[in-house]
């Protein structure tokens, strides 16, 4: 359970997205933040390409690399290709439901950069009660074997994460949203190259999805 929740709050930190303003005029920090969020949560590439100068292929690769980072947390369990691919699509489906509104950008006084306010309606309900339900189902399954037919460790992980996948998939359409909260994102510039700070990416990710099990 901890590994899966960690996977889901890893994604937005994985890809360093920068915009180089050399000879390009004024920088729209709010549009930049929105384009990054749209790419990482929904896979939307058009505005991201305009803001960063990335090609279509590069933008799609950035999106997939973000999902790759989530999947890395799952590698230790040697899941089947079929189940791994199912989780990959599930992660995409979860983040595609993200709700946020990028608001104003304010230029920093003490350095080259901007504060961009993002209003987020945090997704919730994906993990509610899931740990108890999973343990009940898995215990029943494990108790159905005798000593001679007991599954291997890899088989047990496969079954547990298949059950977890089924439970999460069933909750996907029932996701609800908490009241809006504001996150102030730092966009830092250096030599006309701008990027969202690591701390802000982490804060955005945590604000998008509630991983509480109660």
C-alpha positions in Angstrom: 0.0 0.0 0.0 2.8 2.5 0.9 4.6 1.7 -2.3 1.5 2.3 -4.4 0.7 5.6 -2.7 4.3 6.7 -3.1 4.1 5.9 -6.8 1.1 8.1 -7.1 2.8 11.1 -5.5 6.1 10.7 -7.4 5.0 11.8 -10.8 5.1 15.5 -10.9 8.7 15.7 -9.6 10.1 13.4 -12.3 10.4 15.7 -15.3 12.4 18.9 -15.3 10.5 21.2 -17.7 12.3 24.4 -18.6 11.6 27.3 -20.9 14.5 29.3 -22.5 13.6 32.9 -23.2 16.7 33.8 -25.2 15.3 36.2 -27.9 11.7 35.2 -27.2 10.3 38.2 -25.4 8.1 38.4 -22.3 7.6 35.3 -20.2 4.0 34.3 -19.2 4.7 32.4 -16.0 1.0 31.5 -15.4 0.6 30.0 -18.9 3.9 28.1 -18.4 2.7 26.5 -15.1 -0.7 25.6 -16.7 1.0 24.0 -19.7 3.2 21.9 -17.4 0.2 20.8 -15.3 -1.8 20.0 -18.4 1.0 17.9 -19.8 1.7 15.9 -16.6 -1.9 15.3 -15.6 -3.7 15.0 -18.9 -1.0 14.4 -21.5 -1.9 17.6 -23.4 1.0 18.7 -25.4 0.0 21.7 -27.6 0.5 24.6 -25.1 3.5 22.8 -23.5 5.2 22.7 -26.9 4.6 26.4 -27.4 5.9 27.4 -24.0 9.0 25.1 -23.9 9.9 24.7 -27.5 9.7 21.0 -27.2 8.7 18.9 -30.2 5.6 16.8 -30.2 7.7 13.7 -29.8 9.7 15.3 -26.9 6.5 16.5 -25.2 5.0 13.0 -25.4 8.2 11.5 -24.1 8.1 13.9 -21.1 4.6 12.8 -20.3 5.6 9.1 -20.5 8.7 9.7 -18.5 6.5 11.1 -15.7 4.5 7.8 -15.8 7.8 5.8 -15.9 8.8 7.4 -12.6 5.6 6.2 -11.0 6.1 2.7 -12.3 9.7 2.6 -11.0 8.2 2.2 -7.5 6.4 -1.0 -8.6 9.5 -2.7 -10.2 10.5 -4.4 -7.0 7.5 -6.7 -7.1 8.2 -8.3 -10.4 4.6 -7.8 -11.6 3.6 -9.3 -14.9 3.8 -7.1 -18.0 0.0 -7.2 -18.3 -0.6 -6.0 -14.7 2.2 -3.4 -15.0 0.5 -2.0 -18.1 -2.8 -2.0 -16.3 -1.3 0.1 -13.5 0.4 2.4 -16.1 -3.0 3.2 -17.6 -4.6 3.5 -14.2 -2.1 6.2 -13.1 -2.9 8.1 -16.3 -6.6 7.8 -15.7 -6.3 9.0 -12.1 -4.3 12.1 -12.9 -6.5 12.9 -15.9 -9.3 13.6 -13.4 -7.3 16.4 -11.7 -9.0 19.7 -11.2 -7.1 23.0 -11.0 -7.2 26.6 -12.1 -4.1 28.6 -12.6 -4.6 32.1 -11.5 -2.3 35.2 -11.2 1.5 35.4 -11.5 3.4 37.9 -9.4 7.0 38.8 -10.1 9.5 38.1 -7.3 11.2 41.2 -5.7 14.4 39.6 -4.6 15.3 37.4 -7.6 14.4 36.5 -11.2 11.2 34.5 -10.8 7.5 34.5 -10.3 4.9 33.3 -7.7 2.0 31.6 -9.5 -1.1 30.9 -7.6 -2.9 27.6 -8.5 -6.3 26.7 -7.0 -6.6 22.9 -6.7 -9.6 20.8 -5.9 -7.9 17.7 -4.4 -9.1 14.3 -5.6 -10.2 12.1 -2.7 -11.9 8.8 -2.2 -9.5 6.6 -4.2 -8.0 5.0 -1.1 -10.8 5.3 1.4 -11.3 2.0 3.2 -9.2 0.2 0.6 -6.5 -1.2 3.0 -9.0 -3.1 5.1 -10.9 -4.4 2.1 -7.7 -5.5 0.5 -6.4 -7.3 3.5 -9.7 -9.2 3.9 -9.7 -10.3 0.3 -6.1 -11.3 0.3 -6.3 -13.2 3.6 -9.2 -15.2 2.2 -7.2 -16.0 -0.9 -4.1 -17.0 1.0 -6.0 -19.2 3.4 -7.4 -21.2 0.4 -4.0 -22.9 -0.1 -2.4 -25.8 1.9 1.3 -26.2 2.6 1.9 -28.1 -0.6 0.3 -25.6 -2.9 1.2 -22.3 -1.3 2.1 -19.7 -3.8 5.5 -18.2 -4.3 6.4 -14.7 -3.2 6.1 -13.4 -6.7 2.7 -15.0 -7.1 1.5 -13.5 -3.8 2.6 -10.0 -4.9 0.9 -10.5 -8.3 -2.3 -11.5 -6.6 -2.2 -8.7 -4.0 -1.5 -6.0 -6.6 -4.2 -7.4 -8.9 -6.7 -7.1 -6.1 -5.5 -3.6 -5.4 -5.8 -2.6 -9.0 -9.4 -4.0 -9.1 -10.3 -2.1 -6.0 -8.8 1.2 -7.3 -10.4 0.8 -10.7 -13.8 0.3 -9.1 -13.3 3.6 -7.2 -12.1 5.6 -10.2 -15.5 6.8 -11.3 -16.4 7.6 -7.7 -13.6 10.1 -7.0 -14.8 13.3 -5.3 -13.1 16.6 -4.7 -12.2 18.5 -1.6 -12.8 22.2 -1.2 -10.4 24.3 -3.3 -7.0 25.1 -1.8 -4.4 27.5 -3.1 -0.8 26.5 -3.8 1.8 29.2 -4.6 4.2 27.8 -7.2 7.7 29.2 -7.5 8.9 29.6 -11.0 12.7 30.4 -10.9 14.7 32.0 -13.6 18.4 31.9 -14.3 20.0 33.4 -17.4 16.6 33.6 -19.1 15.8 29.9 -18.4 12.8 29.3 -16.2 11.6 26.2 -14.4 9.2 25.3 -11.5 11.1 24.6 -8.3 11.4 21.1 -7.0 9.6 22.1 -3.8 6.7 23.5 -5.7 6.4 20.4 -7.9 6.2 18.3 -4.8 3.6 20.6 -3.2 1.5 20.5 -6.3 1.6 16.7 -6.5 0.5 16.3 -2.8 -2.3 18.9 -3.3 -3.7 17.1 -6.4 -4.4 13.7 -4.7 -5.4 12.7 -1.2 -3.8 9.3 -0.4 -5.4 8.9 3.0 -7.0 5.5 3.6 -9.6 6.7 6.1 
